Each structure stands twice: as C-alpha cells, then as structure tokens.
Amino acid sequence: MANNNELFQAEIDDALLKFKNANYHDTIKILENLKKKLSHFIVHWYLGHSYFRIYDYSSAIDCIKKSIELKGKDVLNLSFLAEIFLVSNNYNEAIKLFKEVLELDKKNINSLFNLAKAYSDLGELKIAENYYKQVIKNDPTNIAAEYELIKINNKYLTNDLLKKVEKKYTNEASNNFNSIFSKFIIAENSKRKKDYKLEFDNLLEAHTLYLKKKEKAAKQEFNYFTNLLPKFISKVRNIKLNLNCNLKPIFIMGLPRSGTTLIESIISSCDNKIHVGGEAGTLSKVFFSNNIIPDYDSTELSSKFNFKKSEFELLKISILSQYNQQKIKTNDEYFTDKSLENILYIDLISKIFPNAKFVYCKRNKYANLIGILRVFLPNLYWTHSIEKIIHMMNIYNNKIKDITDENKINVKIVELENFSSNPKQISQDLFNFLEINWNNKVLDKSIGKKKIIQTVSNLQVRKEISVHDLSYLENYLPFLKKFGIENLN
C-alpha cells in the first residue's frame, strides 16, 4: 500500500503534468483538493503559479504568501510575488518586494531589471537609468538593459557599445535575446546614420529571431485573432441584449503605434475622474481563463458559451472581476481600456457595456507599419512578422470601415497626423463626443509625467506633442514593396 508521501508525490506529479500541458484549471482542482489534506509550501507554490497563468492575481498572491509563510523568504518566492504585484499594477508592493530581494542578493539581475522597468513605467527615468546601469555592471552581457537605456537617452548608443554587439552577439548561432536586442541597437544606429536599408534589414532579422522562439504561441495567437474569435463574434453581432450596466468605460482602440497611448493620456487629464486602464487585455484574458474558446489550434470554432442573456451576464461579471484584479476601478463611472485588440471584440463590448464610448486611433498606414517594425512587443507575436502585420492591419482597417458603414456602433476616429497638427480642435471634438469636460491643461507638455504608462510609447508620450512629418517614408517604401504593401488597405 502506498504511503502518504507516495500519494502526495503522485498527485503533485499529476498536477505538474497538467500544468506543463497548460491545463491550468485541472491543475488547480488537483492542488486545491490536495491543499485540504496537506499544507505544504510546494502545493501553494504551484497553485500560485497556476492561478497566475489564468490571470487570477488575487488568488496567486494569497497562495505565494502562504508558500512563503510555510517555507520562509527566499529570492525565488519573493521575486515571483513581486512580479505578480507588478503585472496587477500594484507598483508600491512590487517595488518594496524587489528591493527586499536585493537585500538577500544585491546583484540579483531579475530584481534590478524589474525595478528599472517599474520606475520607467512611473516616469521616474533617472531612477530607471540607475537600475539599468546596475544590471549592466553586474551582467555586462545583458544587451536588453543596454537597449532600454538607449530608449531613455540616445547618448547610450556609443561606438563602444556598437563594437561590442557587432563583435559578440550579432552572429551567434543560438536565437538568444542578446542577438535580438543587438540587431535592434544596430538598426537604431543605422537610422541615425540614414542607412535605411541596413536599419530595415536588422529590424527584420531581430523580429525573425524572436518569432523562431515563439513559433507555436505565434501560430495559436494568429489563429485566434484571425479565425476563431471572428467566428465567435459573428454569433454575437445580431443578438439583442438589455444588460443592466451604468458604467461608462472609454475603449481606445487601434493598431500598435497609432497614438492610443497619447489619446488615453489626454482623456485621463480632463476634469472628470477617469481611471486609466491602459493595455489591460481584459477581454482576451477572460476568454482564456474561462475557456470560452478552448482550443487555439483548431481551425473550427468550439465553445460551450450558449449566447443566452445569462451567459452574457456571467461574462460581464468575469470582465469586471478581471479589471479589478488589475486595480482598474470599475466602481468609478468612467475608466479607460486601451487594449489594442478591443476592436476585434467591439460587437461584444457594445452589448455588455451599452453606455461605453469608443475611440479608434488611425495613422498613415506606411508610418504605422514602420512604427510597429521599429519596436519590440514581446507579447504580441503577430508584430514580429511583416506579412502578419499587413494581414492584421487589413483586418483592423476593414473592421473599422464596416463599423462606420453600418453605423450601429458610434465610434470616434482620431487620425494621429491630424491630431498632431491641430491638437486643440481635435481634442475638443473628442471630448464633446465623450461628453467630458475639456480644458487647456489636457494639452500641457507635462501631461504624461505623473502617469503610469506601461507601453512602448511610455517615453514618447511624456514629451511635447509635435507635428508628424511623413517625408521620411519615401526612404522605406522600396524595401516594403516586395512584401505586397500594395495590398495594404
């Protein structure tokens, strides 16, 4: 007969196998049952990781705290707890914990890097610079930190750094992150020297290297956004609902690099109390955590969602709960959500939040394409393939055209070039549409200085609004032609 230790190990092994296969809900069932029989730190540890994977940050925090209580504090468990607080927008707790890690290990690269990121998000750029420098001091091979420093201040793009990356990292056989960020650094230097072909080639190489690392996840994501989700939403479009919801969320949508961060910052600077949601990714997180579309590899849609009013009510509760998990205050009348993929959910969002307002940001299509290529978006896999970027840009553009043609959902379109040329008039028109109060301070050059901004536009938004000159595009059009840009809507 098996003893208790053998039974415990068998259940743990079963849970870990399910965790490895991304069956997080089954993992949680096993571990929650085991927790009732045995209070062991390893059970709470893996339970915390499982809740984290389904975006239940509150439960993840409780589990990791219990694991620490049973095992004691160490670098690993404190670091993970800090990372949960960071992704759930509790910056004070995250920073405190990362600093606690440094008390145990003053050269801990993960904590130094995360502290730099946290302070950068908060607009404390001098502090962020200092932590990135500490990363490099303790790990001279950390090219990601060098790349982040260049984003803060171009003075860090030195000849010594260029020699370093060109000699050691650009020709490495393995697809590691040093090679990826080295190519981004060389691309930035090439842009500075107006060698646009070399810039373009290095950008493509960097994205290709990353995509090789994420091949399976990228395929699943693309299938979800271009095939499964549209099939699901098509079933939603003609359903009539009368859900009770007095909230007035503002959904700011658009492609990456289209001006969504700027517009959200301006909207949240008005007199009305508007809580900033940023790129919460709430709809996609809820769909994943609730298994609404369970198989991202399938070509055909499979879902247990029955499209009845009761199901939509439960979905609304899950969405509001997810916002609260990320410290987005839905008890306020107004809040923003600028998740880029919300345009793909707009038919569903408009039914769940009947008082919602929608803003769609547009930009010159070629400028938008180049803008996406120039940045590293690790969690948006389609942005690492120029063919997929073109495909997704067409999906976005066709969707907003259909919405405006049908005139069933009222969307305010803000064109970035027009806004940069005439910010006062465009912002006043936007505020009238949103039915919120406009005043001169919304265009103040310090608009973003005290905001938490987590996107790649973080540094740009903290600067003064400037007119967009598109003359540079002619330098890139010859390189884009072979990718079929004539098919770009």
Secondary structure, DSSP 8 states (H G I E B T S, - for coil): ---HHHHHHHHHHHHHHHHHTT-HHHHHHHHHHHHHH---HHHHHHHHHHHHHTT-HHHHHHHHHHHHHHH---HHHHHHHHHHHHHTT-HHHHHHHHHHHHHH-TT-HHHHHHHHHHHHHTT-HHHHHHHHHHHHHH-TT-HHHHHHHHHH-GGG--HHHHHHHHHHTTT-SS--HHHHHHHHHHHHHHHHTT-HHHHHHHHHHHHHHHHHHTHHHHHHHHHIIIIIHHHHHHHHTT-----------EEEEESTTSSHHHHHHHHTTSSS-EE---S--HHHHHHHHTTSS--TT-SS--------HHHHHHHHHHHHHHHHHTT--TTSSEEEE--TTHHHHHHHHHHH-TT-EEEEEE--HHHHHHHHHTS--TT-GGGG-HHHHHHHHHHHHHHHHHHHHHTSS-EEEEEHHHHHHSHHHHHHHHHHHHT----GGGG-TTTTTTS---STTHHHHTS-------GGGGGTHHHHGGGTGGG--
